[in-house]
Amino acid sequence: MPYALSYAAAADKLDFSVPQALTVVAVCALTALISNMALAVFNDGVRPFLLDFIRGNTNRGEMTAVSFGLSAGFVFGLGAPMALSTGVLNPWLLFLPTDILGIFAPRRWAAPILGGAWGALVVFGLSGANNAAHDLPVDFLTAMQEMATPILFMFLLFPVIAIATQFGRVHGLVSFAVEVAFVVLSMKMWPDQFPGALAMAAGVLMLLGFALAKDVRERRTAAAAAERADAPGAATIPPQTPVDEKPAADPVASLFGANAERLRRHLPWFALLGAALAAMVNLHIFGGGEATSFLVAKGDYGEAAQVDFYRAFGFLPLIATTALASGAYQVVGFTFIYPLAYLAPNVVVAALGGAVLLTVEILALSYIGKGLAMLPSIRDASDHLRDAIGKTLEIAILFGAIAAAAKMGGGLGIALVGGLYLLNESLGRPVVRLAAGPAAVVVAGIALNVLHWLDLFTPLKG
């Protein structure tokens, strides 16, 4: 049986042990507190607005409205449906709400209470909703497991899209052929492993190799041009600035330095955050992304670690630059904490590793920013990776939503899910594309159950 098609038999329900539930509640309380302190948020779109909030130019109510507007669609359209269909928690469900609740809390002590309450609602409320949904005549949650195959096997191609966008069609076609070859080889040699892991590794390495080669060529060209300019007989331009006059300070560099120092002053909080996050991920109740949620649900933690490791390179420059510009970090850091925690042998080791990792990231933030400035093609490659991830997932999730629609309702299901998706597009996307497909499956599933109770629809067998 093909790898992803065996997913349905491995899906778990959202039932948590007491230690797991308490860990989730504690992590949500801590992330809400850190959001209230404007030290870190999960939503990358919210972070740039935090500088004005930190300076007092934006009040708490305005900042809450911004956070809610940018996050609500992902929470209810993507985070909740993905958790219900996989039995695994995800960052959109946990950390986008704690962003909002932390910023909203009028007092520092109220933030962890609100965040902890959300965590409790998730671990106890979703379990009941999950069990109730599985008992419905039209089990749309089981149907949503059909999304696994398109997401897993299309997501692995995001490096190809990034390469084609940045370096052209020839490089794109070559990388596509290489990735497909790795998938075929993996399926033949290691049929029980996720075949996209090696393919993604090859794609990301090719992208970074192309980008690094371009940077090296451009630096050599610039150095050769400088040598020609300094050669005897070359025209020289007299200095326009007096020798004793100091160059003006760079305001951007000054801002970045001040914001990096602000984060370093709160280093103990980040160490605690890293420990708590890694402990929760190590309990194997949490997936860092759309594809990894399905992999964690199957118990394929090694493959999940690889997928999230490659994905991190697409977001590293964005996280670093917005953190330096705003003085607020990403709640999950550069996301390397996910693969570390998946692979740690136990919770204690994971917690220690997470604390060290986030500490190192904060201390290295300024150096990372300077390094990215010296490697423009690498920085551009990461931007293309991030865009490619979004485009690939939009299509993969849509295909998965259509497959789920067919599973639960045949042609009528496809009409409902496809119609809701198209309606969302025509109305200007009140629900973001990534969340529109899963949200449409949930709404269509509820509608099909209502039609069944009205004796207007007979659930499909199997």
C-alpha positions in Angstrom: 0.0 0.0 0.0 1.4 3.5 -0.9 2.9 5.3 2.1 0.3 8.1 2.6 -2.7 6.0 1.7 -2.2 4.0 4.9 -2.7 7.2 7.0 -6.3 6.6 7.9 -5.6 3.6 10.0 -3.0 5.5 12.0 -5.0 8.6 12.9 -5.6 9.1 16.6 -8.4 10.9 18.4 -7.7 14.0 20.5 -7.4 12.3 23.8 -4.7 13.6 26.1 -3.1 12.1 29.2 -2.9 14.4 32.3 0.8 15.3 31.8 0.1 16.1 28.1 -2.9 18.3 28.9 -1.0 20.1 31.7 1.9 20.7 29.4 -0.3 22.2 26.7 -2.0 24.5 29.3 1.4 25.6 30.6 2.8 26.4 27.2 -0.3 28.4 26.2 -0.1 30.3 29.5 3.6 31.1 28.9 3.2 32.1 25.3 0.3 34.5 26.2 2.5 36.0 28.9 5.4 36.5 26.5 3.0 38.0 23.9 1.7 40.4 26.6 5.3 41.5 27.3 5.7 42.1 23.5 8.7 39.8 23.5 7.4 37.3 20.9 4.3 36.4 18.8 3.7 33.6 16.4 2.0 35.5 13.6 4.7 36.9 11.3 2.3 39.5 10.0 1.7 40.9 13.5 5.4 41.3 14.5 6.1 44.4 12.4 3.3 46.3 14.2 4.8 45.6 17.6 7.5 48.3 17.4 4.9 51.0 17.6 3.2 49.1 20.4 6.4 48.8 22.4 7.0 52.5 21.9 3.5 53.4 23.1 2.4 54.8 19.7 -0.3 52.1 19.4 -2.6 51.2 22.2 -3.5 47.7 23.3 -7.0 47.7 21.8 -5.7 48.7 18.4 -3.0 46.0 18.6 -5.5 43.4 19.6 -7.7 44.3 16.6 -4.7 43.9 14.2 -3.7 40.5 15.7 -7.3 39.2 15.6 -7.8 40.3 12.0 -4.7 38.6 10.8 -5.1 35.4 12.8 -8.8 34.4 13.2 -9.1 32.9 9.7 -6.1 30.6 10.3 -7.4 29.5 13.8 -10.8 28.4 12.8 -10.2 27.6 9.1 -6.9 25.8 9.3 -5.8 25.1 12.9 -9.0 23.6 14.3 -9.9 21.4 11.2 -6.3 20.1 10.9 -6.2 19.2 14.6 -9.6 17.4 14.4 -8.6 15.5 11.3 -5.1 14.4 12.4 -5.6 14.2 16.2 -2.4 16.3 16.5 -2.2 19.9 17.8 -0.6 22.6 15.6 0.8 26.1 16.1 -2.2 27.9 14.4 -4.6 26.4 16.9 -2.4 27.1 20.0 -0.3 30.1 19.4 -2.3 32.5 17.2 -5.0 32.7 20.0 -2.4 33.2 22.7 -1.0 36.0 20.6 -4.4 37.7 20.7 -5.2 36.9 24.3 -1.7 38.0 25.5 -1.9 41.4 23.7 -5.5 41.8 24.8 -4.9 41.2 28.5 -5.0 44.5 30.3 -2.8 43.3 33.2 0.4 41.2 33.1 -1.1 38.6 35.5 -4.2 38.2 33.4 -2.3 37.0 30.3 -1.2 33.6 31.5 -4.7 33.0 33.0 -6.3 33.7 29.6 -3.7 31.7 27.7 -4.0 28.7 30.1 -7.8 28.8 29.8 -7.4 28.6 26.0 -5.1 25.6 26.3 -7.6 23.9 28.6 -10.4 24.6 26.2 -8.4 23.0 23.4 -7.3 19.8 25.2 -10.7 19.2 26.8 -13.1 20.8 24.4 -11.7 19.5 21.1 -11.7 15.9 22.4 -15.4 16.0 22.9 -16.0 17.7 19.6 -13.8 15.1 17.9 -15.7 12.2 19.4 -19.1 13.7 18.6 -18.1 14.4 15.0 -16.9 10.8 14.5 -20.4 9.6 15.6 -22.2 11.6 12.9 -23.8 9.7 10.0 -21.5 11.7 7.6 -18.1 11.5 9.3 -16.4 14.4 7.7 -13.4 14.3 10.0 -12.4 10.8 8.8 -13.0 12.1 5.2 -10.5 14.9 5.9 -7.8 12.3 6.3 -7.9 12.1 2.5 -6.0 15.4 2.6 -2.8 13.6 3.8 -1.8 12.3 0.4 -2.0 15.6 -1.6 -0.3 17.6 1.2 2.5 15.2 1.8 3.4 14.5 -1.9 2.9 18.0 -3.3 4.6 19.7 -0.4 7.8 18.0 -1.2 8.0 20.0 -4.5 8.2 23.4 -2.9 12.0 23.7 -3.5 11.4 23.1 -7.2 9.0 26.0 -7.4 11.5 28.2 -5.6 14.3 27.2 -7.9 12.2 27.8 -11.0 11.1 31.2 -9.8 14.5 32.4 -8.8 16.8 30.8 -11.4 14.5 30.0 -14.4 12.8 27.2 -16.2 15.9 25.1 -17.0 17.0 24.9 -13.3 13.4 24.3 -12.3 13.0 21.3 -14.7 16.3 19.8 -13.7 15.4 20.1 -10.0 11.9 18.6 -10.7 13.5 15.6 -12.4 16.0 15.1 -9.5 13.2 15.3 -6.9 11.0 12.8 -8.8 14.0 10.5 -9.2 14.6 10.6 -5.4 10.9 9.9 -4.8 10.9 6.8 -7.1 14.1 5.6 -5.6 12.8 6.0 -2.0 9.6 4.2 -2.8 11.5 1.3 -4.3 14.2 1.0 -1.7 12.5 2.2 1.5 8.7 1.7 1.0 7.9 2.1 4.7 9.5 5.6 4.9 8.1 8.9 3.7 9.6 9.2 0.2 9.6 12.9 0.1 12.2 13.5 2.8 15.2 12.8 0.6 13.6 14.6 -2.3 13.1 17.8 -0.2 16.7 17.6 1.0 18.0 17.4 -2.5 15.8 20.3 -3.6 16.7 22.6 -0.7 20.4 21.8 -1.2 20.2 22.6 -4.9 18.5 25.9 -4.2 21.1 26.9 -1.6 23.9 25.7 -3.9 22.6 27.8 -6.9 22.2 30.9 -4.6 25.6 30.5 -3.0 27.2 30.1 -6.4 25.5 33.3 -7.7 26.7 35.2 -4.6 30.3 34.0 -5.1 30.2 35.0 -8.8 28.9 38.4 -8.0 31.5 39.0 -5.3 34.3 38.0 -7.6 32.9 40.3 -10.3 32.7 43.2 -7.8 36.3 42.4 -6.6 37.6 42.4 -10.2 35.9 45.7 -10.9 37.5 47.2 -7.8 40.9 46.0 -8.8 40.5 47.6 -12.3 39.4 50.8 -10.6 42.6 50.8 -8.5 44.9 50.0 -11.3 47.6 52.5 -12.3 46.2 55.1 -14.7 42.6 54.6 -13.6 40.6 57.8 -13.0 40.3 58.7 -9.3 37.6 60.6 -7.6 38.8 63.0 -4.9 37.1 62.5 -1.5 34.2 64.8 -1.0 34.1 64.4 2.8 36.8 65.9 5.1 39.2 63.3 6.5 38.5 64.3 10.1 34.7 64.1 9.7 33.1 60.9 11.1 30.4 59.1 9.0 26.9 59.5 10.1 25.5 56.7 12.2 23.2 54.2 10.3 19.8 54.6 11.9 18.7 51.1 10.7 21.8 49.5 12.3 21.2 51.4 15.5 17.5 50.3 15.6 18.5 46.7 14.9 21.2 46.8 17.6 18.8 48.2 20.2 16.1 45.6 19.4 18.6 42.8 19.6 19.8 44.1 23.0 16.2 44.2 24.2 15.7 40.5 23.4 19.0 39.6 25.0 17.9 41.3 28.2 15.0 38.9 28.5 17.1 35.8 27.7 15.7 33.8 30.7 12.2 34.0 29.3 13.3 32.7 26.0 15.2 29.8 27.6 12.0 28.9 29.6 9.9 29.2 26.4 12.3 26.9 24.5 12.2 24.3 27.3 8.4 24.3 27.4 7.9 24.2 23.7 10.4 21.3 23.2 8.8 19.4 26.0 5.3 19.6 24.4 6.6 18.7 21.0 8.5 15.7 22.4 5.2 14.4 23.8 4.2 13.7 20.2 0.9 15.6 20.4 2.0 18.5 18.2 3.0 19.0 14.6 4.8 22.1 13.4 3.3 22.2 10.0 0.5 20.9 7.7 2.6 18.0 6.4 4.2 17.2 9.7 0.9 17.0 11.5 0.1 14.0 9.3 3.6 12.5 9.8 3.4 12.9 13.6 0.0 11.3 13.6 1.5 8.3 11.8 4.4 8.2 14.3 7.0 9.0 11.7 9.0 11.5 13.8 12.2 11.2 11.9 10.5 12.2 8.7 8.6 14.9 10.5 11.9 16.3 11.8 13.4 16.3 8.2 10.3 18.1 6.8 10.3 20.8 9.4 14.1 21.2 9.2 14.0 22.0 5.5 10.9 24.2 5.9 12.8 26.3 8.5 15.2 27.7 5.8 12.3 29.5 4.1 11.3 31.4 7.2 14.7 32.1 8.8 15.4 35.5 7.1 11.9 36.7 7.6 11.9 35.9 11.3 15.4 37.3 11.8 14.7 40.6 10.0 11.3 41.2 11.6 12.7 40.4 15.0 15.6 42.9 14.6 13.2 45.5 13.2 10.5 45.2 15.8 12.2 44.0 19.0 9.9 40.9 19.2 10.9 37.4 18.3 9.0 34.4 16.9 7.3 32.3 19.6 8.9 29.1 18.1 12.1 30.8 17.1 13.5 29.8 13.7 11.4 26.6 14.1 14.5 24.3 14.4 13.1 23.5 17.8 10.6 21.2 16.1 13.1 18.7 14.7 15.2 18.8 17.8 12.2 17.9 20.0 10.8 15.2 17.6 14.1 13.4 17.8 15.0 13.9 21.5 14.9 10.6 23.4 12.8 12.0 26.3 11.1 15.1 27.6 14.0 16.1 29.9 16.5 16.1 27.1 14.1 17.9 24.8 13.5 20.6 27.4 17.2 21.2 28.0 17.9 21.2 24.2 15.0 23.6 23.6 16.3 26.0 26.3 19.8 26.0 24.8 18.6 26.3 21.2 16.4 29.4 21.8 19.2 31.0 23.9 21.7 30.5 21.1 19.2 31.9 18.5 18.7 35.1 20.5 22.4 35.6 21.1 23.2 34.9 17.4 20.4 37.1 16.0 22.6 40.1 15.2 25.2 38.0 13.5 22.5 36.2 11.5 21.2 39.6 10.3 24.7 40.7 9.2 25.3 37.4 7.5 22.1 37.7 5.5 23.0 41.2 4.4 26.3 39.8 2.9 24.5 37.0 1.0 21.7 38.6 -1.0 21.0 35.6 -3.2 20.7 33.3 -0.1 18.3 35.8 1.4 16.3 35.9 -1.8 16.3 32.1 -2.0 14.7 31.9 1.4 12.1 34.4 0.3 11.3 32.3 -2.7 11.2 29.2 -0.5 8.6 30.8 1.7 6.5 31.9 -1.2 6.8 28.5 -2.8 5.7 26.8 0.4 2.6 29.0 0.5 1.7 28.4 -3.2 2.3 24.6 -2.9 0.2 24.2 0.2 -2.6 26.3 -1.2 -3.0 23.9 -4.2 -2.3 20.7 -2.1 -4.8 21.6 0.5 -7.4 22.4 -2.2 -6.8 19.1 -3.8 -7.1 17.4 -0.4 -10.3 19.2 0.3 -11.8 18.0 -3.0 -10.7 14.5 -2.2 -12.3 14.7 1.2 -15.5 16.1 -0.3 -15.7 13.1 -2.7 -15.1 10.7 0.2 -17.9 12.0 2.3 -20.5 13.1 -0.2 -19.6 12.1 -3.8 -20.6 14.6 -6.4 -22.7 16.6 -3.9 -19.8 16.9 -1.6 -17.6 18.1 -4.4 -20.2 20.7 -5.4 -20.5 22.0 -1.8 -16.8 22.2 -1.0 -15.8 23.5 -4.5 -18.7 25.9 -4.5 -17.8 27.3 -1.0 -14.2 27.7 -2.1 -15.1 29.5 -5.3 -17.6 31.7 -3.4 -14.8 32.6 -0.9 -12.7 33.6 -3.9 -15.4 35.7 -5.5 -16.1 37.5 -2.2 -12.5 38.7 -1.9 -11.3 35.8 0.3 -12.8 36.5 3.7 -11.1 33.2 4.6 -7.5 33.0 3.5 -6.8 30.4 0.8 -4.8 28.1 3.1 -7.8 27.8 5.4 -10.6 28.0 2.8 -10.4 24.3 1.8 -10.5 22.7 5.3 -13.2 25.2 6.4 -15.3 24.3 3.4 -15.0 20.6 4.2 -16.3 21.2 7.8 -19.2 23.4 6.6 -20.1 21.0 3.8 -19.9 18.0 6.3 -22.3 19.7 8.6 -24.6 20.5 5.7 -24.6 16.9 4.5 -25.5 15.7 8.0 -28.4 18.2 8.1 -29.5 16.9 4.7 -29.3 13.3 5.9 -31.5 14.2 8.9 -34.0 15.8 6.5 -33.9 12.5 4.5 -32.5 14.3 1.5 -29.0 12.6 1.4 -27.8 9.0 2.0 -24.3 8.8 3.4 -21.8 6.9 1.2 -20.9 3.5 2.3 -17.3 3.0 3.4 
